[in-house]
Amino acid sequence: MTFIEGFDLSEVNLNYKPKRPFTSWAYLGAINEIIFSVAFVFVAYHLRKVAKVFIVDGEFNSFSLVNHLKRSGQFLVILGICLMMKKLFLIYHFELTHHFFQTKSVIYLLIIVIGLSFIRISKMISQSIQAKQGQDLTI
């Protein structure tokens, strides 16, 4: 037996033994974390650009506003999907018995809905800009 300052590190005293091997799932979890981090940075970047165009510059009818809203919505959808995949990974690998639709899971779905709403708002603003430009051309 190996003792380190009062801790028994023999294999007899290991309490947790996962039922599934920790092989490719670890790589999928790491890739998921990388995608989550990159998506989070892009959401923050595009929302900052939206705030600059909309609040600071005061331009509501700008295609740059449309593009940044659309991109932030797309990355929010990716962010929500990554969070849900992380939750499913934990449920599958560690065989957690918790129900999937708990409070945090509903927040993940809410993030996806907010992302889809940003995408829809960007399409509506784009259509309104095109309609205004068409109206300005007709005399």
Phi and psi in degrees as a GROMACS rama.xvg file:
@    title "Ramachandran Plot"
@    xaxis  label "Phi"
@    yaxis  label "Psi"
@TYPE xy
-110.732  126.716  THR-2
-118.171  133.736  PHE-3
-126.284  103.568  ILE-4
43.1112  52.9614  GLU-5
93.2134  -2.59286  GLY-6
-104.169  130.522  PHE-7
-93.2216  115.527  ASP-8
-103.912  18.4376  LEU-9
-71.5952  157.874  SER-10
-69.3176  -18.1125  GLU-11
-66.6295  -33.2702  VAL-12
-94.1629  6.56936  ASN-13
-72.7404  125.199  LEU-14
-88.637  -40.0507  ASN-15
-97.0546  124.125  TYR-16
-130.515  109.436  LYS-17
-64.8953  144.895  PRO-18
-81.7132  -20.3008  LYS-19
-114.839  143.957  ARG-20
-68.6252  148.098  PRO-21
-96.3307  69.3702  PHE-22
-105.17  -99.4008  THR-23
-70.8026  -19.7271  SER-24
-64.6413  -31.7337  TRP-25
-66.3402  -40.3592  ALA-26
-66.9059  -41.4223  TYR-27
-63.6133  -38.2448  LEU-28
-65.2122  -39.5809  GLY-29
-67.719  -41.4493  ALA-30
-64.0157  -39.2999  ILE-31
-61.3506  -41.7205  ASN-32
-65.9798  -38.3118  GLU-33
-65.8508  -45.2752  ILE-34
-61.9869  -41.1641  ILE-35
-59.8604  -45.9749  PHE-36
-64.8412  -44.1423  SER-37
-65.1179  -43.1655  VAL-38
-63.0552  -39.2038  ALA-39
-63.5532  -41.7675  PHE-40
-63.9996  -42.6605  VAL-41
-67.5013  -36.5309  PHE-42
-61.9504  -46.074  VAL-43
-63.2079  -40.7591  ALA-44
-63.3983  -48.8518  TYR-45
-70.3707  -35.2275  HIS-46
-68.6414  -31.6929  LEU-47
-66.2665  -40.7559  ARG-48
-64.857  -39.1271  LYS-49
-61.6368  -44.5751  VAL-50
-63.7626  -38.5257  ALA-51
-65.7393  -46.9064  LYS-52
-67.2271  -43.7679  VAL-53
-80.3705  -46.0287  PHE-54
-89.2955  -50.884  ILE-55
-74.0916  -51.5798  VAL-56
-80.3083  -22.3557  ASP-57
72.6991  22.8696  GLY-58
-98.5706  116.363  GLU-59
-96.4058  -26.8549  PHE-60
-106.002  66.085  ASN-61
-125.304  135.829  SER-62
-70.8779  -21.4277  PHE-63
-69.2155  -34.8179  SER-64
-62.0258  -42.9815  LEU-65
-62.6467  -46.5355  VAL-66
-63.9779  -42.7735  ASN-67
-70.6727  -35.5387  HIS-68
-65.0527  -42.6579  LEU-69
-63.8434  -45.5576  LYS-70
-64.4041  -41.4859  ARG-71
-65.3885  -36.3909  SER-72
-64.8475  -42.295  GLY-73
-63.535  -42.4518  GLN-74
-72.2676  -28.5188  PHE-75
-67.1822  -37.6039  LEU-76
-63.7582  -43.8063  VAL-77
-62.1373  -40.4268  ILE-78
-61.5624  -46.5703  LEU-79
-63.8739  -40.2889  GLY-80
-66.1521  -40.2511  ILE-81
-62.6306  -40.585  CYS-82
-65.5971  -39.0396  LEU-83
-68.0071  -37.9169  MET-84
-65.5072  -37.2808  MET-85
-62.3257  -42.6417  LYS-86
-64.4621  -43.3969  LYS-87
-65.6118  -35.8623  LEU-88
-61.3697  -45.811  PHE-89
-65.1609  -38.4386  LEU-90
-66.0288  -42.4253  ILE-91
-71.7811  -49.4185  TYR-92
-73.086  -44.9577  HIS-93
-93.645  2.05659  PHE-94
50.6933  50.916  GLU-95
-71.1309  143.651  LEU-96
-98.2491  7.91045  THR-97
-69.5488  149.06  HIS-98
-72.5968  144.269  HIS-99
-66.2977  -39.59  PHE-100
-88.7824  67.3894  PHE-101
-96.3962  -174.229  GLN-102
-58.7741  -46.5936  THR-103
-66.1674  -36.9356  LYS-104
-66.2437  -35.27  SER-105
-68.153  -33.9758  VAL-106
-65.1437  -37.7956  ILE-107
-62.4939  -42.1678  TYR-108
-65.5192  -35.3566  LEU-109
-65.6759  -37.1933  LEU-110
-62.3979  -41.4269  ILE-111
-64.7305  -42.0797  ILE-112
-64.7268  -40.3091  VAL-113
-63.7954  -41.1874  ILE-114
-61.9731  -43.632  GLY-115
-65.5312  -33.3948  LEU-116
-67.27  -39.9035  SER-117
-61.722  -40.6151  PHE-118
-63.6891  -43.2583  ILE-119
-66.7603  -40.3984  ARG-120
-63.8398  -38.4587  ILE-121
-64.6691  -37.3047  SER-122
-66.9765  -39.1653  LYS-123
-65.8407  -41.8879  MET-124
-65.9177  -39.3453  ILE-125
-62.4108  -42.7913  SER-126
-66.2722  -36.4382  GLN-127
-69.7351  -35.6572  SER-128
-65.7394  -43.2238  ILE-129
-65.1667  -39.031  GLN-130
-65.9014  -40.7518  ALA-131
-65.1871  -40.2306  LYS-132
-66.1308  -38.8298  GLN-133
-66.2459  -37.3944  GLY-134
-68.9578  -37.2645  GLN-135
-66.7416  -29.0776  ASP-136
-78.4222  -26.9354  LEU-137
-85.5784  131.917  THR-138
